[in-house]
Amino acid sequence: MQTVRWLQRAVAMATLAATSVLAQVKPAEPLLEFNYGLPAANHASVFVAQDLGLFEKVGLKPKFFFFQSGAPLLAGLKSESLDVVTAGLALAFAIGQNIPLKLIFWEANSAASEGLVVDPKSDLKSYRDIGKAKKIAAATGTCAQVALYLMAKKAGVDYAKLDIVNLPAPLLRNAFISGSIDAGVAWPPFSLQLQREGYPVVSFDEEYTPPGGVCPGLTAVRPAYLKQYPQIGVKLLQVEAMAREAITKNPQVGIDAYVKRLQLSPEVAKATLERECCGRGIPSFAEQLDPNSPYSMTAREGGLVAKLRLASEALHAAKAIAEPLPLAAILEAVDPSHLREYMKTVGK
C-alpha cells in the first residue's frame, strides 16, 4: 500500500513539474505570411533566401508569385493581392498610377548587366554606332527603352529616327536568329546568355548612363501592410543581408539558384552573378544611406530619386508614358526608415 501511495505522489510531483516547465515555455510565434510578387528575372538574393530557408529564420512565410512582365504584377499591387514586390521600373509605373507603395531597399542594380547586344555580322561595335542599326529591339516601358533613349542621346542620334521593335529581352534570341533585328537592349540574365551564344554585348549601361545606371531593382511593400505589420521591413532586410552573405561566402548557391529558376547554363549563371555580385551590381546598405551615393535612398535630389526621375523623363520622351513622375510622388514612395532601423540595430 505504501508503495502505491509513493508512486501516486511521485506521479503527481512529476506532473506538477512538467506543468510548471510548460507554463514557462512560450509558444512559438506564428510565421508572418504574405504574398510576394516578382517578375521572372535576376533576383539572386531572393532565390537564395528561398532555397536556404532564410525567410523562415526571421519569422516570415512568403507565398511567391512570379510574373512574365510588369503589367500583371501592377495589377496584383492595384488589387492589393500582393503585399511585397521586388522589381525594376515596373515600380515607377506603379507610382505613376498612384498605386500606394513604399520602396524600402535596393535588391539589385540591373544596369550592371544590361547592355547593347548586336549581331556579330553587323557594323555595330559600340553604342556610338547605334545610328547604323537597321532594327533595334527594346521593350516599351522598361529599363531597356530608357537605356536605348540615353544611348542615342549620348551618341548624338535622334531617338525618333531609330527603327525600334518592341521586344522583351527573352525574345531577342529568336529575333537575332531569324534576322529580324541586328541589335537589341537586353537586361540580365538574357544579355549574358546572348553573349554566350555568339551575340556580343558591345556596350553595357555604365557607358551611356549616369553612375549607377538607371535600372534599380527594388523591394517594396504596400503601405497598408507595413502599417499592419511594421516589423516586416527590418525582417526583409535581415533576409537580404543573410542571402548576400551566403552568396559572398559561396557563390555556387547563387549560380545554382539561377540555373534552377531561370533554366540558365551554369556558365551563363556564373557570368551573370559575377557582373552583379559583391559591390558591383548590389549596392551596400551603407551606400543606400549615404546621401552622396548614386544609390542613395536618403538624397532628395540625387541617388534613387534622381534615377527614377530620369527614367520617367526618358520614358516620357520616348512616348511610353503620358507624363514624367512628379517629384513629390517619388519622394513619398522612397522610404529609408526601415534601412536606418536595421543599420542601427543589427546592421554591419
C-alpha positions as CSV (number, residue, x, y, z in Angstrom):
1,M,0.0,0.0,0.0
2,Q,2.8,2.4,0.9
3,T,4.5,1.6,-2.4
4,V,1.3,2.5,-4.3
5,R,1.0,5.8,-2.4
6,W,4.6,6.6,-3.0
7,L,4.1,6.0,-6.8
8,Q,1.0,8.2,-6.8
9,R,2.9,11.0,-5.0
10,A,5.8,10.6,-7.5
11,V,3.5,10.8,-10.5
12,A,1.7,13.8,-9.1
13,M,5.0,15.6,-8.5
14,A,6.3,14.8,-11.9
15,T,3.1,16.0,-13.5
16,L,3.3,19.3,-11.5
17,A,6.9,19.8,-12.5
18,A,6.1,19.2,-16.2
19,T,3.2,21.6,-16.0
20,S,5.4,24.2,-14.4
21,V,8.0,23.8,-17.2
22,L,5.4,24.0,-19.9
23,A,4.0,27.1,-18.3
24,Q,7.4,28.8,-18.6
25,V,7.9,27.8,-22.3
26,K,6.2,30.4,-24.5
27,P,4.6,29.1,-27.6
28,A,6.5,29.9,-30.8
29,E,5.0,32.9,-32.6
30,P,3.4,32.0,-35.9
31,L,5.3,32.9,-39.1
32,L,4.1,36.1,-40.8
33,E,2.5,35.1,-44.1
34,F,2.5,37.4,-47.1
35,N,2.2,37.4,-50.9
36,Y,5.4,38.1,-52.6
37,G,5.4,39.2,-56.3
38,L,8.4,39.1,-58.6
39,P,9.0,39.3,-62.4
40,A,11.0,36.4,-63.8
41,A,14.4,38.0,-63.7
42,N,17.7,38.1,-61.8
43,H,16.7,38.0,-58.2
44,A,19.7,36.1,-56.8
45,S,19.3,37.1,-53.1
46,V,15.6,36.3,-53.1
47,F,16.2,32.9,-54.8
48,V,19.0,32.0,-52.4
49,A,16.9,33.1,-49.4
50,Q,14.1,30.9,-50.6
51,D,16.5,27.9,-51.1
52,L,18.2,28.3,-47.7
53,G,15.0,28.9,-45.7
54,L,16.2,32.4,-44.6
55,F,12.7,33.9,-44.6
56,E,11.6,31.4,-42.0
57,K,14.6,32.0,-39.9
58,V,13.4,35.6,-39.2
59,G,9.7,34.6,-38.8
60,L,8.4,35.2,-42.4
61,K,6.5,32.9,-44.6
62,P,6.2,34.3,-48.2
63,K,4.0,32.8,-50.9
64,F,5.7,33.6,-54.1
65,F,4.1,34.7,-57.4
66,F,6.3,35.1,-60.5
67,F,5.2,37.2,-63.4
68,Q,6.5,37.3,-67.0
69,S,6.0,41.1,-67.3
70,G,5.3,44.1,-65.2
71,A,1.6,44.5,-66.2
72,P,0.2,41.6,-64.2
73,L,2.5,42.5,-61.3
74,L,1.0,46.0,-61.3
75,A,-2.5,44.5,-61.4
76,G,-1.6,42.4,-58.3
77,L,-0.5,45.6,-56.5
78,K,-3.5,47.5,-57.6
79,S,-5.9,44.8,-56.3
80,E,-3.9,44.5,-53.1
81,S,-3.3,40.8,-53.8
82,L,0.4,41.3,-53.4
83,D,2.0,42.6,-50.2
84,V,5.7,42.7,-51.1
85,V,7.3,43.0,-54.5
86,T,10.8,43.1,-55.9
87,A,11.0,44.5,-59.4
88,G,12.6,47.2,-61.6
89,L,11.0,50.1,-63.4
90,A,7.6,48.4,-63.1
91,L,7.5,50.1,-59.7
92,A,8.0,53.5,-61.3
93,F,4.8,52.8,-63.3
94,A,3.1,51.8,-60.0
95,I,4.0,55.2,-58.6
96,G,2.8,56.9,-61.8
97,Q,-0.6,55.1,-61.5
98,N,-1.0,56.3,-57.9
99,I,-0.6,52.8,-56.5
100,P,0.4,53.2,-52.9
101,L,3.9,51.8,-52.4
102,K,7.0,52.1,-50.1
103,L,10.4,51.5,-51.7
104,I,12.5,50.2,-48.8
105,F,15.8,49.0,-50.2
106,W,17.8,48.1,-53.4
107,E,17.9,44.4,-54.1
108,A,20.0,44.8,-57.2
109,N,21.3,47.1,-59.9
110,S,20.4,45.6,-63.2
111,A,22.2,48.3,-65.1
112,A,25.4,46.4,-64.2
113,S,24.5,43.6,-66.6
114,E,22.2,45.4,-69.1
115,G,23.6,46.3,-72.4
116,L,23.5,46.7,-76.2
117,V,23.6,43.3,-77.9
118,V,24.4,43.0,-81.6
119,D,24.6,40.6,-84.5
120,P,28.3,39.9,-84.9
121,K,27.8,40.4,-88.7
122,S,26.6,44.0,-88.2
123,D,28.7,47.2,-88.3
124,L,27.9,48.0,-84.7
125,K,31.0,47.9,-82.5
126,S,29.7,50.0,-79.6
127,Y,26.8,52.2,-78.5
128,R,28.3,55.0,-80.6
129,D,27.3,53.1,-83.7
130,I,23.6,52.9,-82.8
131,G,22.6,55.1,-85.7
132,K,23.8,52.3,-88.1
133,A,21.4,49.8,-86.7
134,K,18.7,48.7,-89.1
135,K,16.3,47.3,-86.5
136,I,16.8,47.6,-82.7
137,A,14.8,45.6,-80.1
138,A,13.8,47.3,-76.9
139,A,10.8,46.6,-74.8
140,T,8.5,49.5,-74.3
141,G,8.3,50.9,-70.8
142,T,11.3,49.1,-69.5
143,C,14.9,49.7,-68.4
144,A,15.8,48.7,-72.0
145,Q,13.9,51.5,-73.5
146,V,15.3,54.0,-71.1
147,A,18.8,52.7,-71.8
148,L,18.3,53.0,-75.6
149,Y,17.0,56.6,-75.3
150,L,20.0,57.6,-73.2
151,M,22.3,55.7,-75.5
152,A,21.0,57.6,-78.6
153,K,21.2,60.9,-76.7
154,K,24.8,60.4,-75.7
155,A,25.7,59.2,-79.3
156,G,24.1,62.3,-80.8
157,V,21.5,60.2,-82.6
158,D,17.8,61.2,-82.9
159,Y,15.9,58.6,-80.9
160,A,12.7,59.2,-83.0
161,K,14.6,58.2,-86.2
162,L,15.6,54.8,-84.9
163,D,13.7,51.8,-86.1
164,I,12.7,50.2,-82.8
165,V,10.9,46.8,-82.4
166,N,9.0,46.3,-79.1
167,L,10.5,43.1,-77.9
168,P,11.4,42.0,-74.4
169,A,14.8,40.6,-73.6
170,P,13.7,36.9,-73.5
171,L,12.6,37.1,-77.2
172,L,15.8,38.6,-78.6
173,R,17.5,35.3,-79.3
174,N,14.8,34.2,-81.8
175,A,14.7,37.6,-83.4
176,F,18.5,37.5,-84.0
177,I,18.4,34.0,-85.4
178,S,15.6,35.0,-87.8
179,G,17.4,38.1,-88.9
180,S,14.5,40.3,-87.7
181,I,16.9,42.6,-85.7
182,D,20.6,43.4,-85.8
183,A,20.7,45.0,-82.3
184,G,18.8,45.0,-79.1
185,V,19.0,46.1,-75.5
186,A,18.8,43.2,-73.1
187,W,18.7,43.0,-69.3
188,P,20.2,40.2,-67.2
189,P,20.5,37.3,-67.4
190,F,19.5,37.4,-71.1
191,S,22.3,39.8,-72.0
192,L,24.9,37.4,-70.8
193,Q,23.0,34.4,-72.3
194,L,23.0,36.1,-75.7
195,Q,26.7,36.9,-75.4
196,R,27.4,33.2,-74.6
197,E,25.6,32.2,-77.8
198,G,27.7,34.5,-80.0
199,Y,25.8,37.8,-79.9
200,P,28.2,40.1,-78.1
201,V,27.3,42.8,-75.6
202,V,29.3,45.7,-77.2
203,S,28.4,48.2,-74.5
204,F,27.0,47.9,-71.0
205,D,24.7,50.6,-69.5
206,E,27.6,52.1,-67.5
207,E,29.0,53.6,-70.7
208,Y,26.0,55.8,-71.6
209,T,24.0,56.2,-68.3
210,P,24.9,58.2,-65.1
211,P,26.9,56.4,-62.4
212,G,25.0,53.5,-61.1
213,G,22.8,53.2,-64.2
214,V,19.1,53.8,-64.4
215,C,17.7,50.3,-63.7
216,P,17.2,49.9,-60.0
217,G,16.0,46.6,-58.6
218,L,14.0,47.5,-55.5
219,T,12.0,45.8,-52.8
220,A,8.7,47.5,-51.9
221,V,5.8,46.9,-49.6
222,R,2.2,48.1,-49.6
223,P,1.9,50.9,-47.0
224,A,-1.3,49.4,-45.5
225,Y,0.6,46.1,-45.0
226,L,3.5,48.0,-43.5
227,K,1.2,49.7,-41.1
228,Q,-0.3,46.4,-40.0
229,Y,3.0,44.6,-39.7
230,P,5.7,47.3,-39.3
231,Q,8.3,44.7,-38.4
232,I,8.3,43.3,-41.9
233,G,10.6,46.0,-43.3
234,V,13.6,45.1,-41.0
235,K,12.9,41.4,-41.3
236,L,13.1,41.6,-45.1
237,L,16.4,43.5,-44.7
238,Q,17.7,40.7,-42.3
239,V,16.9,38.1,-45.0
240,E,18.6,40.2,-47.7
241,A,21.7,40.6,-45.6
242,M,21.9,36.8,-44.8
243,A,21.4,36.0,-48.5
244,R,24.1,38.4,-49.6
245,E,26.5,36.9,-47.1
246,A,25.7,33.4,-48.2
247,I,26.4,34.3,-51.9
248,T,29.7,36.1,-50.9
249,K,30.9,33.1,-49.0
250,N,29.8,30.5,-51.5
251,P,28.8,31.9,-55.0
252,Q,27.8,28.5,-56.0
253,V,24.5,28.9,-54.1
254,G,23.7,31.9,-56.4
255,I,24.7,30.0,-59.5
256,D,22.6,27.0,-58.6
257,A,19.6,29.3,-57.9
258,Y,19.8,30.9,-61.3
259,V,20.2,27.5,-63.1
260,K,17.2,26.2,-61.2
261,R,14.8,29.2,-61.6
262,L,15.8,30.6,-65.0
263,Q,16.9,27.5,-66.8
264,L,20.4,29.0,-67.5
265,S,23.5,27.1,-68.2
266,P,26.0,27.1,-65.3
267,E,28.4,29.2,-67.4
268,V,25.7,32.0,-68.0
269,A,24.6,31.8,-64.4
270,K,28.2,32.3,-63.2
271,A,28.8,35.2,-65.6
272,T,25.6,36.9,-64.5
273,L,26.4,36.6,-60.9
274,E,29.9,37.8,-61.4
275,R,28.7,41.0,-63.0
276,E,26.2,41.7,-60.2
277,C,27.8,40.3,-57.1
278,C,29.7,41.8,-54.3
279,G,29.5,45.5,-54.7
280,R,29.3,45.9,-58.4
281,G,25.6,45.3,-59.0
282,I,24.3,45.2,-55.5
283,P,24.5,48.5,-53.6
284,S,25.6,48.0,-50.0
285,F,23.2,49.2,-47.2
286,A,25.7,51.9,-46.3
287,E,25.7,53.2,-49.9
288,Q,21.9,53.3,-49.8
289,L,22.0,55.5,-46.7
290,D,24.8,57.8,-48.0
291,P,23.3,61.0,-49.4
292,N,26.2,61.3,-51.8
293,S,26.0,57.8,-53.3
294,P,24.4,57.2,-56.7
295,Y,22.3,54.6,-54.9
296,S,21.2,56.8,-52.1
297,M,17.7,56.4,-50.7
298,T,18.2,59.5,-48.4
299,A,19.1,62.1,-51.0
300,R,16.1,64.3,-52.0
301,E,17.5,65.2,-55.4
302,G,20.2,62.7,-56.2
303,G,20.5,58.9,-55.8
304,L,17.4,56.8,-56.3
305,V,15.1,59.8,-56.6
306,A,17.2,61.2,-59.5
307,K,17.3,57.8,-61.2
308,L,13.5,57.4,-61.1
309,R,13.0,61.0,-62.3
310,L,15.5,60.5,-65.2
311,A,13.9,57.1,-66.1
312,S,10.4,58.6,-66.2
313,E,11.6,61.6,-68.2
314,A,13.2,59.2,-70.8
315,L,10.1,57.1,-71.0
316,H,8.0,60.3,-71.5
317,A,10.4,61.5,-74.2
318,A,10.1,58.0,-75.8
319,K,6.3,58.4,-75.7
320,A,5.9,55.4,-73.4
321,I,4.1,57.4,-70.6
322,A,2.0,60.5,-70.8
323,E,3.9,62.5,-68.1
324,P,7.1,62.1,-66.1
325,L,6.7,61.1,-62.5
326,P,6.1,64.1,-60.1
327,L,8.9,64.6,-57.7
328,A,6.5,64.7,-54.8
329,A,5.2,61.2,-55.7
330,I,8.8,59.8,-55.9
331,L,9.7,61.3,-52.5
332,E,6.6,59.9,-50.9
333,A,7.4,56.4,-52.2
334,V,11.1,56.2,-51.2
335,D,11.2,55.2,-47.5
336,P,14.7,54.6,-46.0
337,S,13.4,54.4,-42.4
338,H,13.5,50.6,-42.3
339,L,17.0,50.6,-43.6
340,R,18.0,53.1,-40.9
341,E,16.4,51.0,-38.2
342,Y,18.1,47.8,-39.5
343,M,21.5,49.5,-39.6
344,K,21.0,51.0,-36.1
345,T,20.2,47.6,-34.5
346,V,21.8,44.7,-36.4
347,G,23.4,46.3,-39.5
348,K,27.0,45.8,-40.4
